[in-house]
Amino acid sequence: MSAPKAATEVGSAAARATASRRRAPSLLAVGPLPPPVNGLSKAFSFVVEGLKADGWSVAVVDLADRTRPRVGSTFSWGRLGAVAGVLGQVVRRVRAAEVVYLTISQSRLGFAKDAAIIGAAALLQRPIVVHMHGGNFRGFYEALTPGEQTVVRAALDRVAVIIALTDSLRADFAMTRGWQARTVAVANTCDVRPREPRRAPRSGALRVLYLSTMMVSKGYRDTIIATGELARQRPHLRVHLDLAGSLLAERDFPSPEAQAEDLRQCLGRLPDNVQATYHGEVHGAQKEALLASADVFVLPTSYSNEGQPIAVIEALTAGLPVVATDWRGIRETLPVDMHPLLVPEREPAAVAERLVRLADDPQFYESSSRSAAGHAATFRPAAHLAAVARILEAAVDRKSIP
């Protein structure tokens, strides 16, 4: 189910949230639309399409960066020009909006843009709801100069509501005025079809899935290493490793080609009882098929801006046990019964240990799968869209957070 289709199907949930109004409010939504497809662009698109389906008048200013990925650099004149163009669009469109919904950034240039957008909306006395889809805003703020921190505080003090992904991540905004009253947690959602709990994998086989951006900090190399260790500890186990996601070199490799070669070499070092497949970026039916065929999902992330990975929610919705790092909002995202599968950062041996337990203990595997499928109801699209709609409505009416 695609994000627009999912949003359309749950539009009735937002409709119930706005039933008391004679008409849905007009909204200026500022954030990135796909492509590229990532957690942020999917989440923003879902809200935009869902509110449109409910009858909201939604104008969109697209913040997506579609320039060629850069290695070792975060600035370009082209990007600066794009920011200027965004500000021009916001100034032209904000007058027609009753409320502004903005996905905020965790970079200097990005938040400078956010501060300008917030300022423009505030000057016209439009209420502003900002949504932080990452989990490192406090770290971003603490790395700024005192002058830059003043700019951040001044901008955030002007917004009506700050949406974070989990309760613990609300504290990232403790530097702002009245943050406890102005912050609210709204969990991410996904468009994966809910599945029934899984039976334990057939004896002698285990299928491991990594489904996220292929960044070193997201843990794909640790997943490969851990899968190899699992196979060495259980030489009679047939292991299939599926890796899916777009390669992103960042500063870990001198070029995308170097990253691709490193991946080839990592997979080539796996034991003979491992069959590994790299699928590239997947969507729709291909993603659903990978989730359906998997036995366990692995995401040993230490990504600095991680918040609440949508990939984890997708895995839970598919009924999969999740082996992941105890990082940012992940613990709060998993059911309590699955907390024994959490691992420290950058410890592939610990990942391998959890995989061994899932392969060896059918009762634990099936209990974890039941917990995943039950807990996934927390993240249903209807609940997510209705929560965002209620917050936007309250901002329009100048009411407290519902």
N, C-alpha and C positions, 0 to 999 in steps of 0.2 A: 504494500500500500504506500503510495507516494505521499510526501508531506502535504501537498495541496489537497489530495483526495482525503487524507486523514483529517485535515483541518475542516474540510467541508462536512464530513460525516459527524464531527463533533460540534458543529456550529450551533446545534440546538442547546448544548450545554451553556455556551455563552449567551444564548438567547434567554435562557432562564435567569441568568445573572442580570440581564438588562430589561426584564419584563416590566419592571415598574416604571420605566421611562416611556414617554410618548414616541421617542425616536432614539436610535443609537447615536452616540456622540461622533463628532468628526475628529479624526486622529491624524497627526503627522508622525509617521514611524521612520526613524532614522537608524539604519543598521545595514549589515551586509546580506545581500541575496546571493544564492548560488548562480553561476559557479564562481569560485571553486566551492565544492561541497565539503563542508566540515561541520563540526558540532554547532558552532555559532551561526553559520548561515542557515543550517537546517532549522534551528530553533527560532530564528528571526522570521524566516519564511513561514513557518507553521503558524505563528501568532498573526502575521499579516493576512495570510489566506483565511485563517479561521474567523477573524473579526470581519473580513469582507463578506464571508459567507453568512454571517449573522446580520448583515445590513449596515455595518459601520461604514462611514465614508472615510477611506484610508488613502492618504497620499504618502508616497514612499520616497525617501532619499536613500539611494543605494550606496553603501560605504565599501563595497567589496573591492579589494585590491587584486586586479587581474594582470598586473605587470609580471614579467618573468621573475621567478624566485631568485633572490640574491644570496650569495654566500659571503658571510663575513661583513655584511653592511646592512644597515637599517634605514638609510636615508637615500633619497634620490630627488632630483628636481622635478621629475615627473610625478612623484608621490606628493610633493609639496603643491604642485599645480592642481592635482586632484582634490586636495584638501580645500584649496581656495574655491574650486568649483562647487564642492559640497556646501560650503558656507553660503555661497550665492543662492543655491537652491533652497536652503533652509530659510533664509531671509524672505525669499519670494513666497514661500508656501505656509509659513507659520501663522500668518494673519488669518488664514481660513480655518485653522485648527482650533478645537476646544482644549486639546491636551496633546502633549508631545511625549512620545515613547522613544527612548534612546538607549542603545546598547553602548556601554562605555568601555574605554580602552585601558590597558595597563602599560602604555608606553608614553614617553614624553610628548612626541609629536601627536600621537593619537589623542591623549587627554587634552592637549592644547586645543585641538579641534573640538573635543567634547565641551570644554569650558566656553568656547566661543558660541557653540550651539545653545548651551544652557543660558548664556548671557542674552542672546537674541530673544529666546522664548520668555525669559524673565522680564525683559524690558517691555514686552507686549502683554505681560501679566498672564501668560499661559502656564498652567500647571505642568510640571515636568516629572515624568516617572523614568528613572534610569534603571537599567538591568545589567548586572555584572555577571557574565557567564563564565568567568574564570575564578580562580581561587587564590590569587596572589596580590590583591590590591594593597594589603598592608605592606608587603615587601616592596612593591613599587613605590608606595608613598615614603617609606623609610629611606629609600635610596635617593630621594630628591634633595635638593638644596633647601635651606629654610625658606627662601623666597618662593621656590616652586611649590613647597608644601602649603604656603599661604594661598597661592592661586587655587590649588586643589580644594582646600577647605572652603574657600569663599564660593567656589562653583557648587560644591555639593551642599552647602548650607542653603542654597537657593532652590533645591529640588524638593518636590512634595514627598516622594517615596523612592527608596532605594531597594531594589529587589536583589537578593542574594540567592544562591542555590541551596544552601543548607543553613540550619540554625547556627552552627559554629562559625560559618563564614560571614554572618552578620557583623561579628566583632571586627572584621577588617575595616569597618567604617566608624570605629569608635572615636576617630579624630574629628568627626563632624558634630555639629550642634544637634542635641536631642536625638542621637542616633538610634537609641533603643525604641523610641516611638515612631521613627520614620523608616526603619528597616523591616523587611519581611522576607521570609524564606519561601520560595516557590521552586519545587523540584523540577528538574528537566523531564521531558517526555520523549517518546520515540514512536516511529510508525511501523514497528515490527508487529506481526500478527501474534497474539498471545497463544502459547502452546501449553499442553498438559505436562505435568511432571514426567521426567524421563525414567525409564527402567535402567538399571545398571548396564554398562557396556558389556557386550558379549565377551566371554572369557578369552583372554589372550590378545585383546585389541583395545586401543584408546585413540580417539581422534581429538587433537588439541587445536584450538582456534585462537589466533591473534587477529583482531579486526579493529584497526585504528590507523592513524597516520604513522607512516614508517619513519619515525624519528628515534634516534638513539635514546633520548630522554623518556620517550614513551615506553621503552622496554622491549622492542622487538628482538634486539640482539640477546638480551637476557632470556627471552622466551626460547630462542633457538638453543642457547647453551643449556638451559634447564631441560628442554626436551631431549637433548643428547644425553644428559646425565640420567634422566629417567630410563632411557633405552639401555644404557650401560648397566644400570642397577637391575633391570628386568630384561635380560637378553632374549627371553622367550616371548616378550610382549611385542606385538606388531603396532607401531606407533605411526600415525599420520599427522603431520603438522601442516595446517593451512595458515598462510600469512596473507592478509588482505589490507590494502591501504596504499596511498600514494607515497612514493619515496620523497623525503624532504631532508636534504643534506645538512642544512643549517651550518654551524661552524665545526661540525664533526668531521667533515670531508671537504677536500679542496674543490670538488665538483660533483654534480649529480652522477656522472659516469663513474667516479671513484666510489661513490656509495653503492651503486649497482654492482660493481666488481667485488666490493667487500661482502655484499649479501651473497653473491654467488659462492665466494670462498667459504663463508660461514656455513652455508647449506651443504657444501661439499665435504665438510669435516664431520658431518653427522654419521652415527653408526649405521651399519647396513640394515638394521631392523627399523629404521625411520624412513618413511617416504614423505618428502617435503614438497609443497607446492606454493609458489608465490603467484597470487591471482591479480595483483595490481589493485587499482581502485574499483570497488564494487558497489552496486546499488540495486534496489528493487528486488526482482526475482533471484538474481545471483546472490545477493546478500542473504535473503531468506533461506536459500538452499544451503549456504554454508552454515548458518545457524542451526538449521534443521538436522544437518548431518553431523554436527560437532557433538562431542561428549563433554567437553570442558572448555571454558573460556579463560584466557590468561591475559592480564594487562598489568605488568610490573612497572608502572609508570613512576617517574620522579620528575616529570615535566613541571617546570617552575610555575607556569600559569594554570595548572590543572585545577579544576573546580569539582565538578560532578560529571564524569565522563558519560556521554550518551551511550557509548559502546557498552558500558557496564549495564545500563538500563536495558539495552537491547538484548543482552545475554540473559538477564534475569527474566525478561518477558518471554524469551525462548525456552525457559525452564532449565538453563544451564548452571551448574556450579561455577562460581567465579573465583579464580585465584588472582589476587591483586595486591598491590602495596597498600599499606595503612597510611594513606597520603591524602591530605586535604579532605574533601567531603566524601571519600569513598567508604569509610567505615559507616557513616550515617546512611549511605545509600544501600548497603547490604543488609539483609536480615541478620538478626543477632546469631542465629544458628550457623551462619556462614562465616562468622568472625574468625574461627580457627583456620580459615583458608587465607587470611591476610598475612602478608610477608613484609619484612623490612625492605627498604630501598636498596637497589643494586646488589641483591643477594640471590643470584640464580640457583644456588644450592638449596635455599629455602623454598623456592618455587618448585624445584624437582621433588623435594620432600612432600609437598602438598599433592603433587601429581601422583606420586607413588601411593599415598594414602587413598586417593580416589580410585586408583586402579586396583588396589588390593582389598578395599572394603566396600562391597556392594551396598551394605546397609547404610553406611555413611553417605555414599554417593546418592542413593535414592532419597535420603532425608534432606540432603542439600538441595536436590532438584525440587522437592516439594516446597521447601522454604523459598526458593527462587520464584517459582510460579505463583505462590501465594502473595509474596511481598510485592511482586510486579504490579499488582492492582493499584498500589500507591502512585504509580507513574502513568496512569492511563491518560491519553490525550484530552479527554473531556474534562478531567479534573484540572489539568494544567491550564487549558484555555479559559475555563471558568474563573480560575483564581486570578489570572492576568486581567480578565475583563472586569472583575469586581474592583481590583486595585485602580484601574484606569477610571472607572465610574466614580469611585470615591474621590479621586483627585479632581475630576471635573466638578463635583459637587462640594469640594473643599471639606470633605468629611475625613474622619480618622480612618486608618487602615482597617479594612474589614477582617 
